[in-house]
Amino acid sequence: MDAALDTYVTNDRIVELIHAAIPPIQDRIVGDALVEVTDPAFLRRAAAVGVDPPVDAPAALGSWVRKVLGALDELLAGQLPEVPGGYWWVDDQGLGSTRRRNS
């Protein structure tokens, strides 16, 4: 997901389009099959995140991708509670905040 999401989601119609697109995408992801990234522009953005050493993860488990899509849907619906001084992430345990994270 592009870190500049709010640059693109500029009105309610776009939010509605994204909400409508999420369930069909989630339904097409089979079990824990790998979901591979093939979009060159996305790969360039991911490489530019600034992680040291660079992360090379052109695929993710389907279960994780479904959780990320669910979190995106909640974010667009305004359902994620505010985390002062922290942030949200999605991992194999689901949606979490830095406030509950041990490391």
C-alpha positions as CSV (number, residue, x, y, z in Angstrom):
1,M,0.0,0.0,0.0
2,D,1.4,3.4,-0.9
3,A,2.4,5.4,2.2
4,A,0.8,8.5,0.5
5,L,-2.6,6.9,0.4
6,D,-4.3,10.1,1.5
7,T,-2.9,11.8,-1.7
8,Y,-5.1,9.5,-3.8
9,V,-8.1,9.0,-1.6
10,T,-9.5,12.5,-1.9
11,N,-13.2,12.0,-1.9
12,D,-16.0,9.7,-0.8
13,R,-16.5,8.2,-4.2
14,I,-12.9,6.9,-4.2
15,V,-13.4,5.5,-0.7
16,E,-16.5,3.7,-2.0
17,L,-14.7,2.3,-4.9
18,I,-11.9,0.9,-2.7
19,H,-14.5,-0.5,-0.2
20,A,-16.2,-2.2,-3.1
21,A,-12.9,-3.6,-4.5
22,I,-11.7,-5.2,-1.2
23,P,-14.2,-8.2,-0.9
24,P,-13.7,-9.5,-4.4
25,I,-9.9,-9.3,-4.0
26,Q,-10.1,-11.1,-0.6
27,D,-12.3,-13.8,-2.2
28,R,-9.8,-14.5,-5.0
29,I,-6.9,-15.1,-2.5
30,V,-6.8,-18.9,-2.0
31,G,-5.8,-20.1,1.5
32,D,-2.1,-19.5,2.3
33,A,-1.0,-19.4,-1.3
34,L,1.7,-16.8,-2.0
35,V,0.5,-13.5,-3.4
36,E,3.2,-12.2,-5.7
37,V,4.0,-8.6,-6.4
38,T,4.4,-8.0,-10.1
39,D,3.8,-4.2,-10.4
40,P,7.3,-2.6,-11.1
41,A,6.1,0.7,-9.7
42,F,5.1,-0.9,-6.4
43,L,8.4,-2.7,-6.2
44,R,10.3,0.6,-6.7
45,R,8.3,2.3,-4.0
46,A,8.8,-0.6,-1.6
47,A,12.6,-0.5,-2.2
48,A,12.6,3.2,-1.5
49,V,11.1,2.8,2.0
50,G,14.6,3.2,3.5
51,V,15.0,0.0,5.4
52,D,18.6,-1.0,6.1
53,P,19.3,-3.6,4.7
54,P,16.7,-3.3,1.9
55,V,13.8,-5.6,2.2
56,D,13.2,-7.9,-0.8
57,A,9.8,-9.4,-0.3
58,P,8.0,-9.7,-3.6
59,A,5.4,-12.1,-2.1
60,A,3.2,-12.6,1.0
61,L,1.0,-15.3,2.4
62,G,-2.6,-15.0,1.3
63,S,-3.8,-14.9,5.0
64,W,-1.6,-11.9,5.7
65,V,-2.8,-10.1,2.5
66,R,-6.4,-10.6,3.6
67,K,-5.7,-9.1,7.0
68,V,-4.0,-6.1,5.4
69,L,-7.0,-5.6,3.2
70,G,-9.3,-5.8,6.2
71,A,-7.2,-3.2,8.0
72,L,-7.3,-1.0,5.0
73,D,-11.1,-1.3,4.9
74,E,-11.3,-0.4,8.6
75,L,-8.9,2.5,8.1
76,L,-11.1,3.9,5.3
77,A,-14.2,3.5,7.4
78,G,-12.5,5.4,10.2
79,Q,-12.7,2.4,12.6
80,L,-9.1,2.3,13.7
81,P,-8.7,3.9,17.1
82,E,-6.0,6.6,17.5
83,V,-2.7,5.5,18.8
84,P,-0.9,8.6,20.3
85,G,2.8,8.2,19.8
86,G,2.4,4.9,18.0
87,Y,1.2,3.4,14.7
88,W,-0.7,0.5,13.4
89,W,0.7,-2.5,11.6
90,V,-0.5,-5.9,10.4
91,D,1.5,-9.1,11.0
92,D,0.8,-12.8,11.3
93,Q,-1.1,-12.0,14.6
94,G,-3.4,-9.6,12.8
95,L,-3.9,-5.9,13.4
96,G,-1.9,-4.4,16.2
97,S,-0.4,-1.2,17.5
98,T,3.0,-0.3,18.8
99,R,1.5,0.1,22.2
100,R,1.0,-3.7,22.5
101,R,4.3,-4.6,20.9
102,N,7.1,-6.1,23.0
103,S,10.0,-5.2,20.7
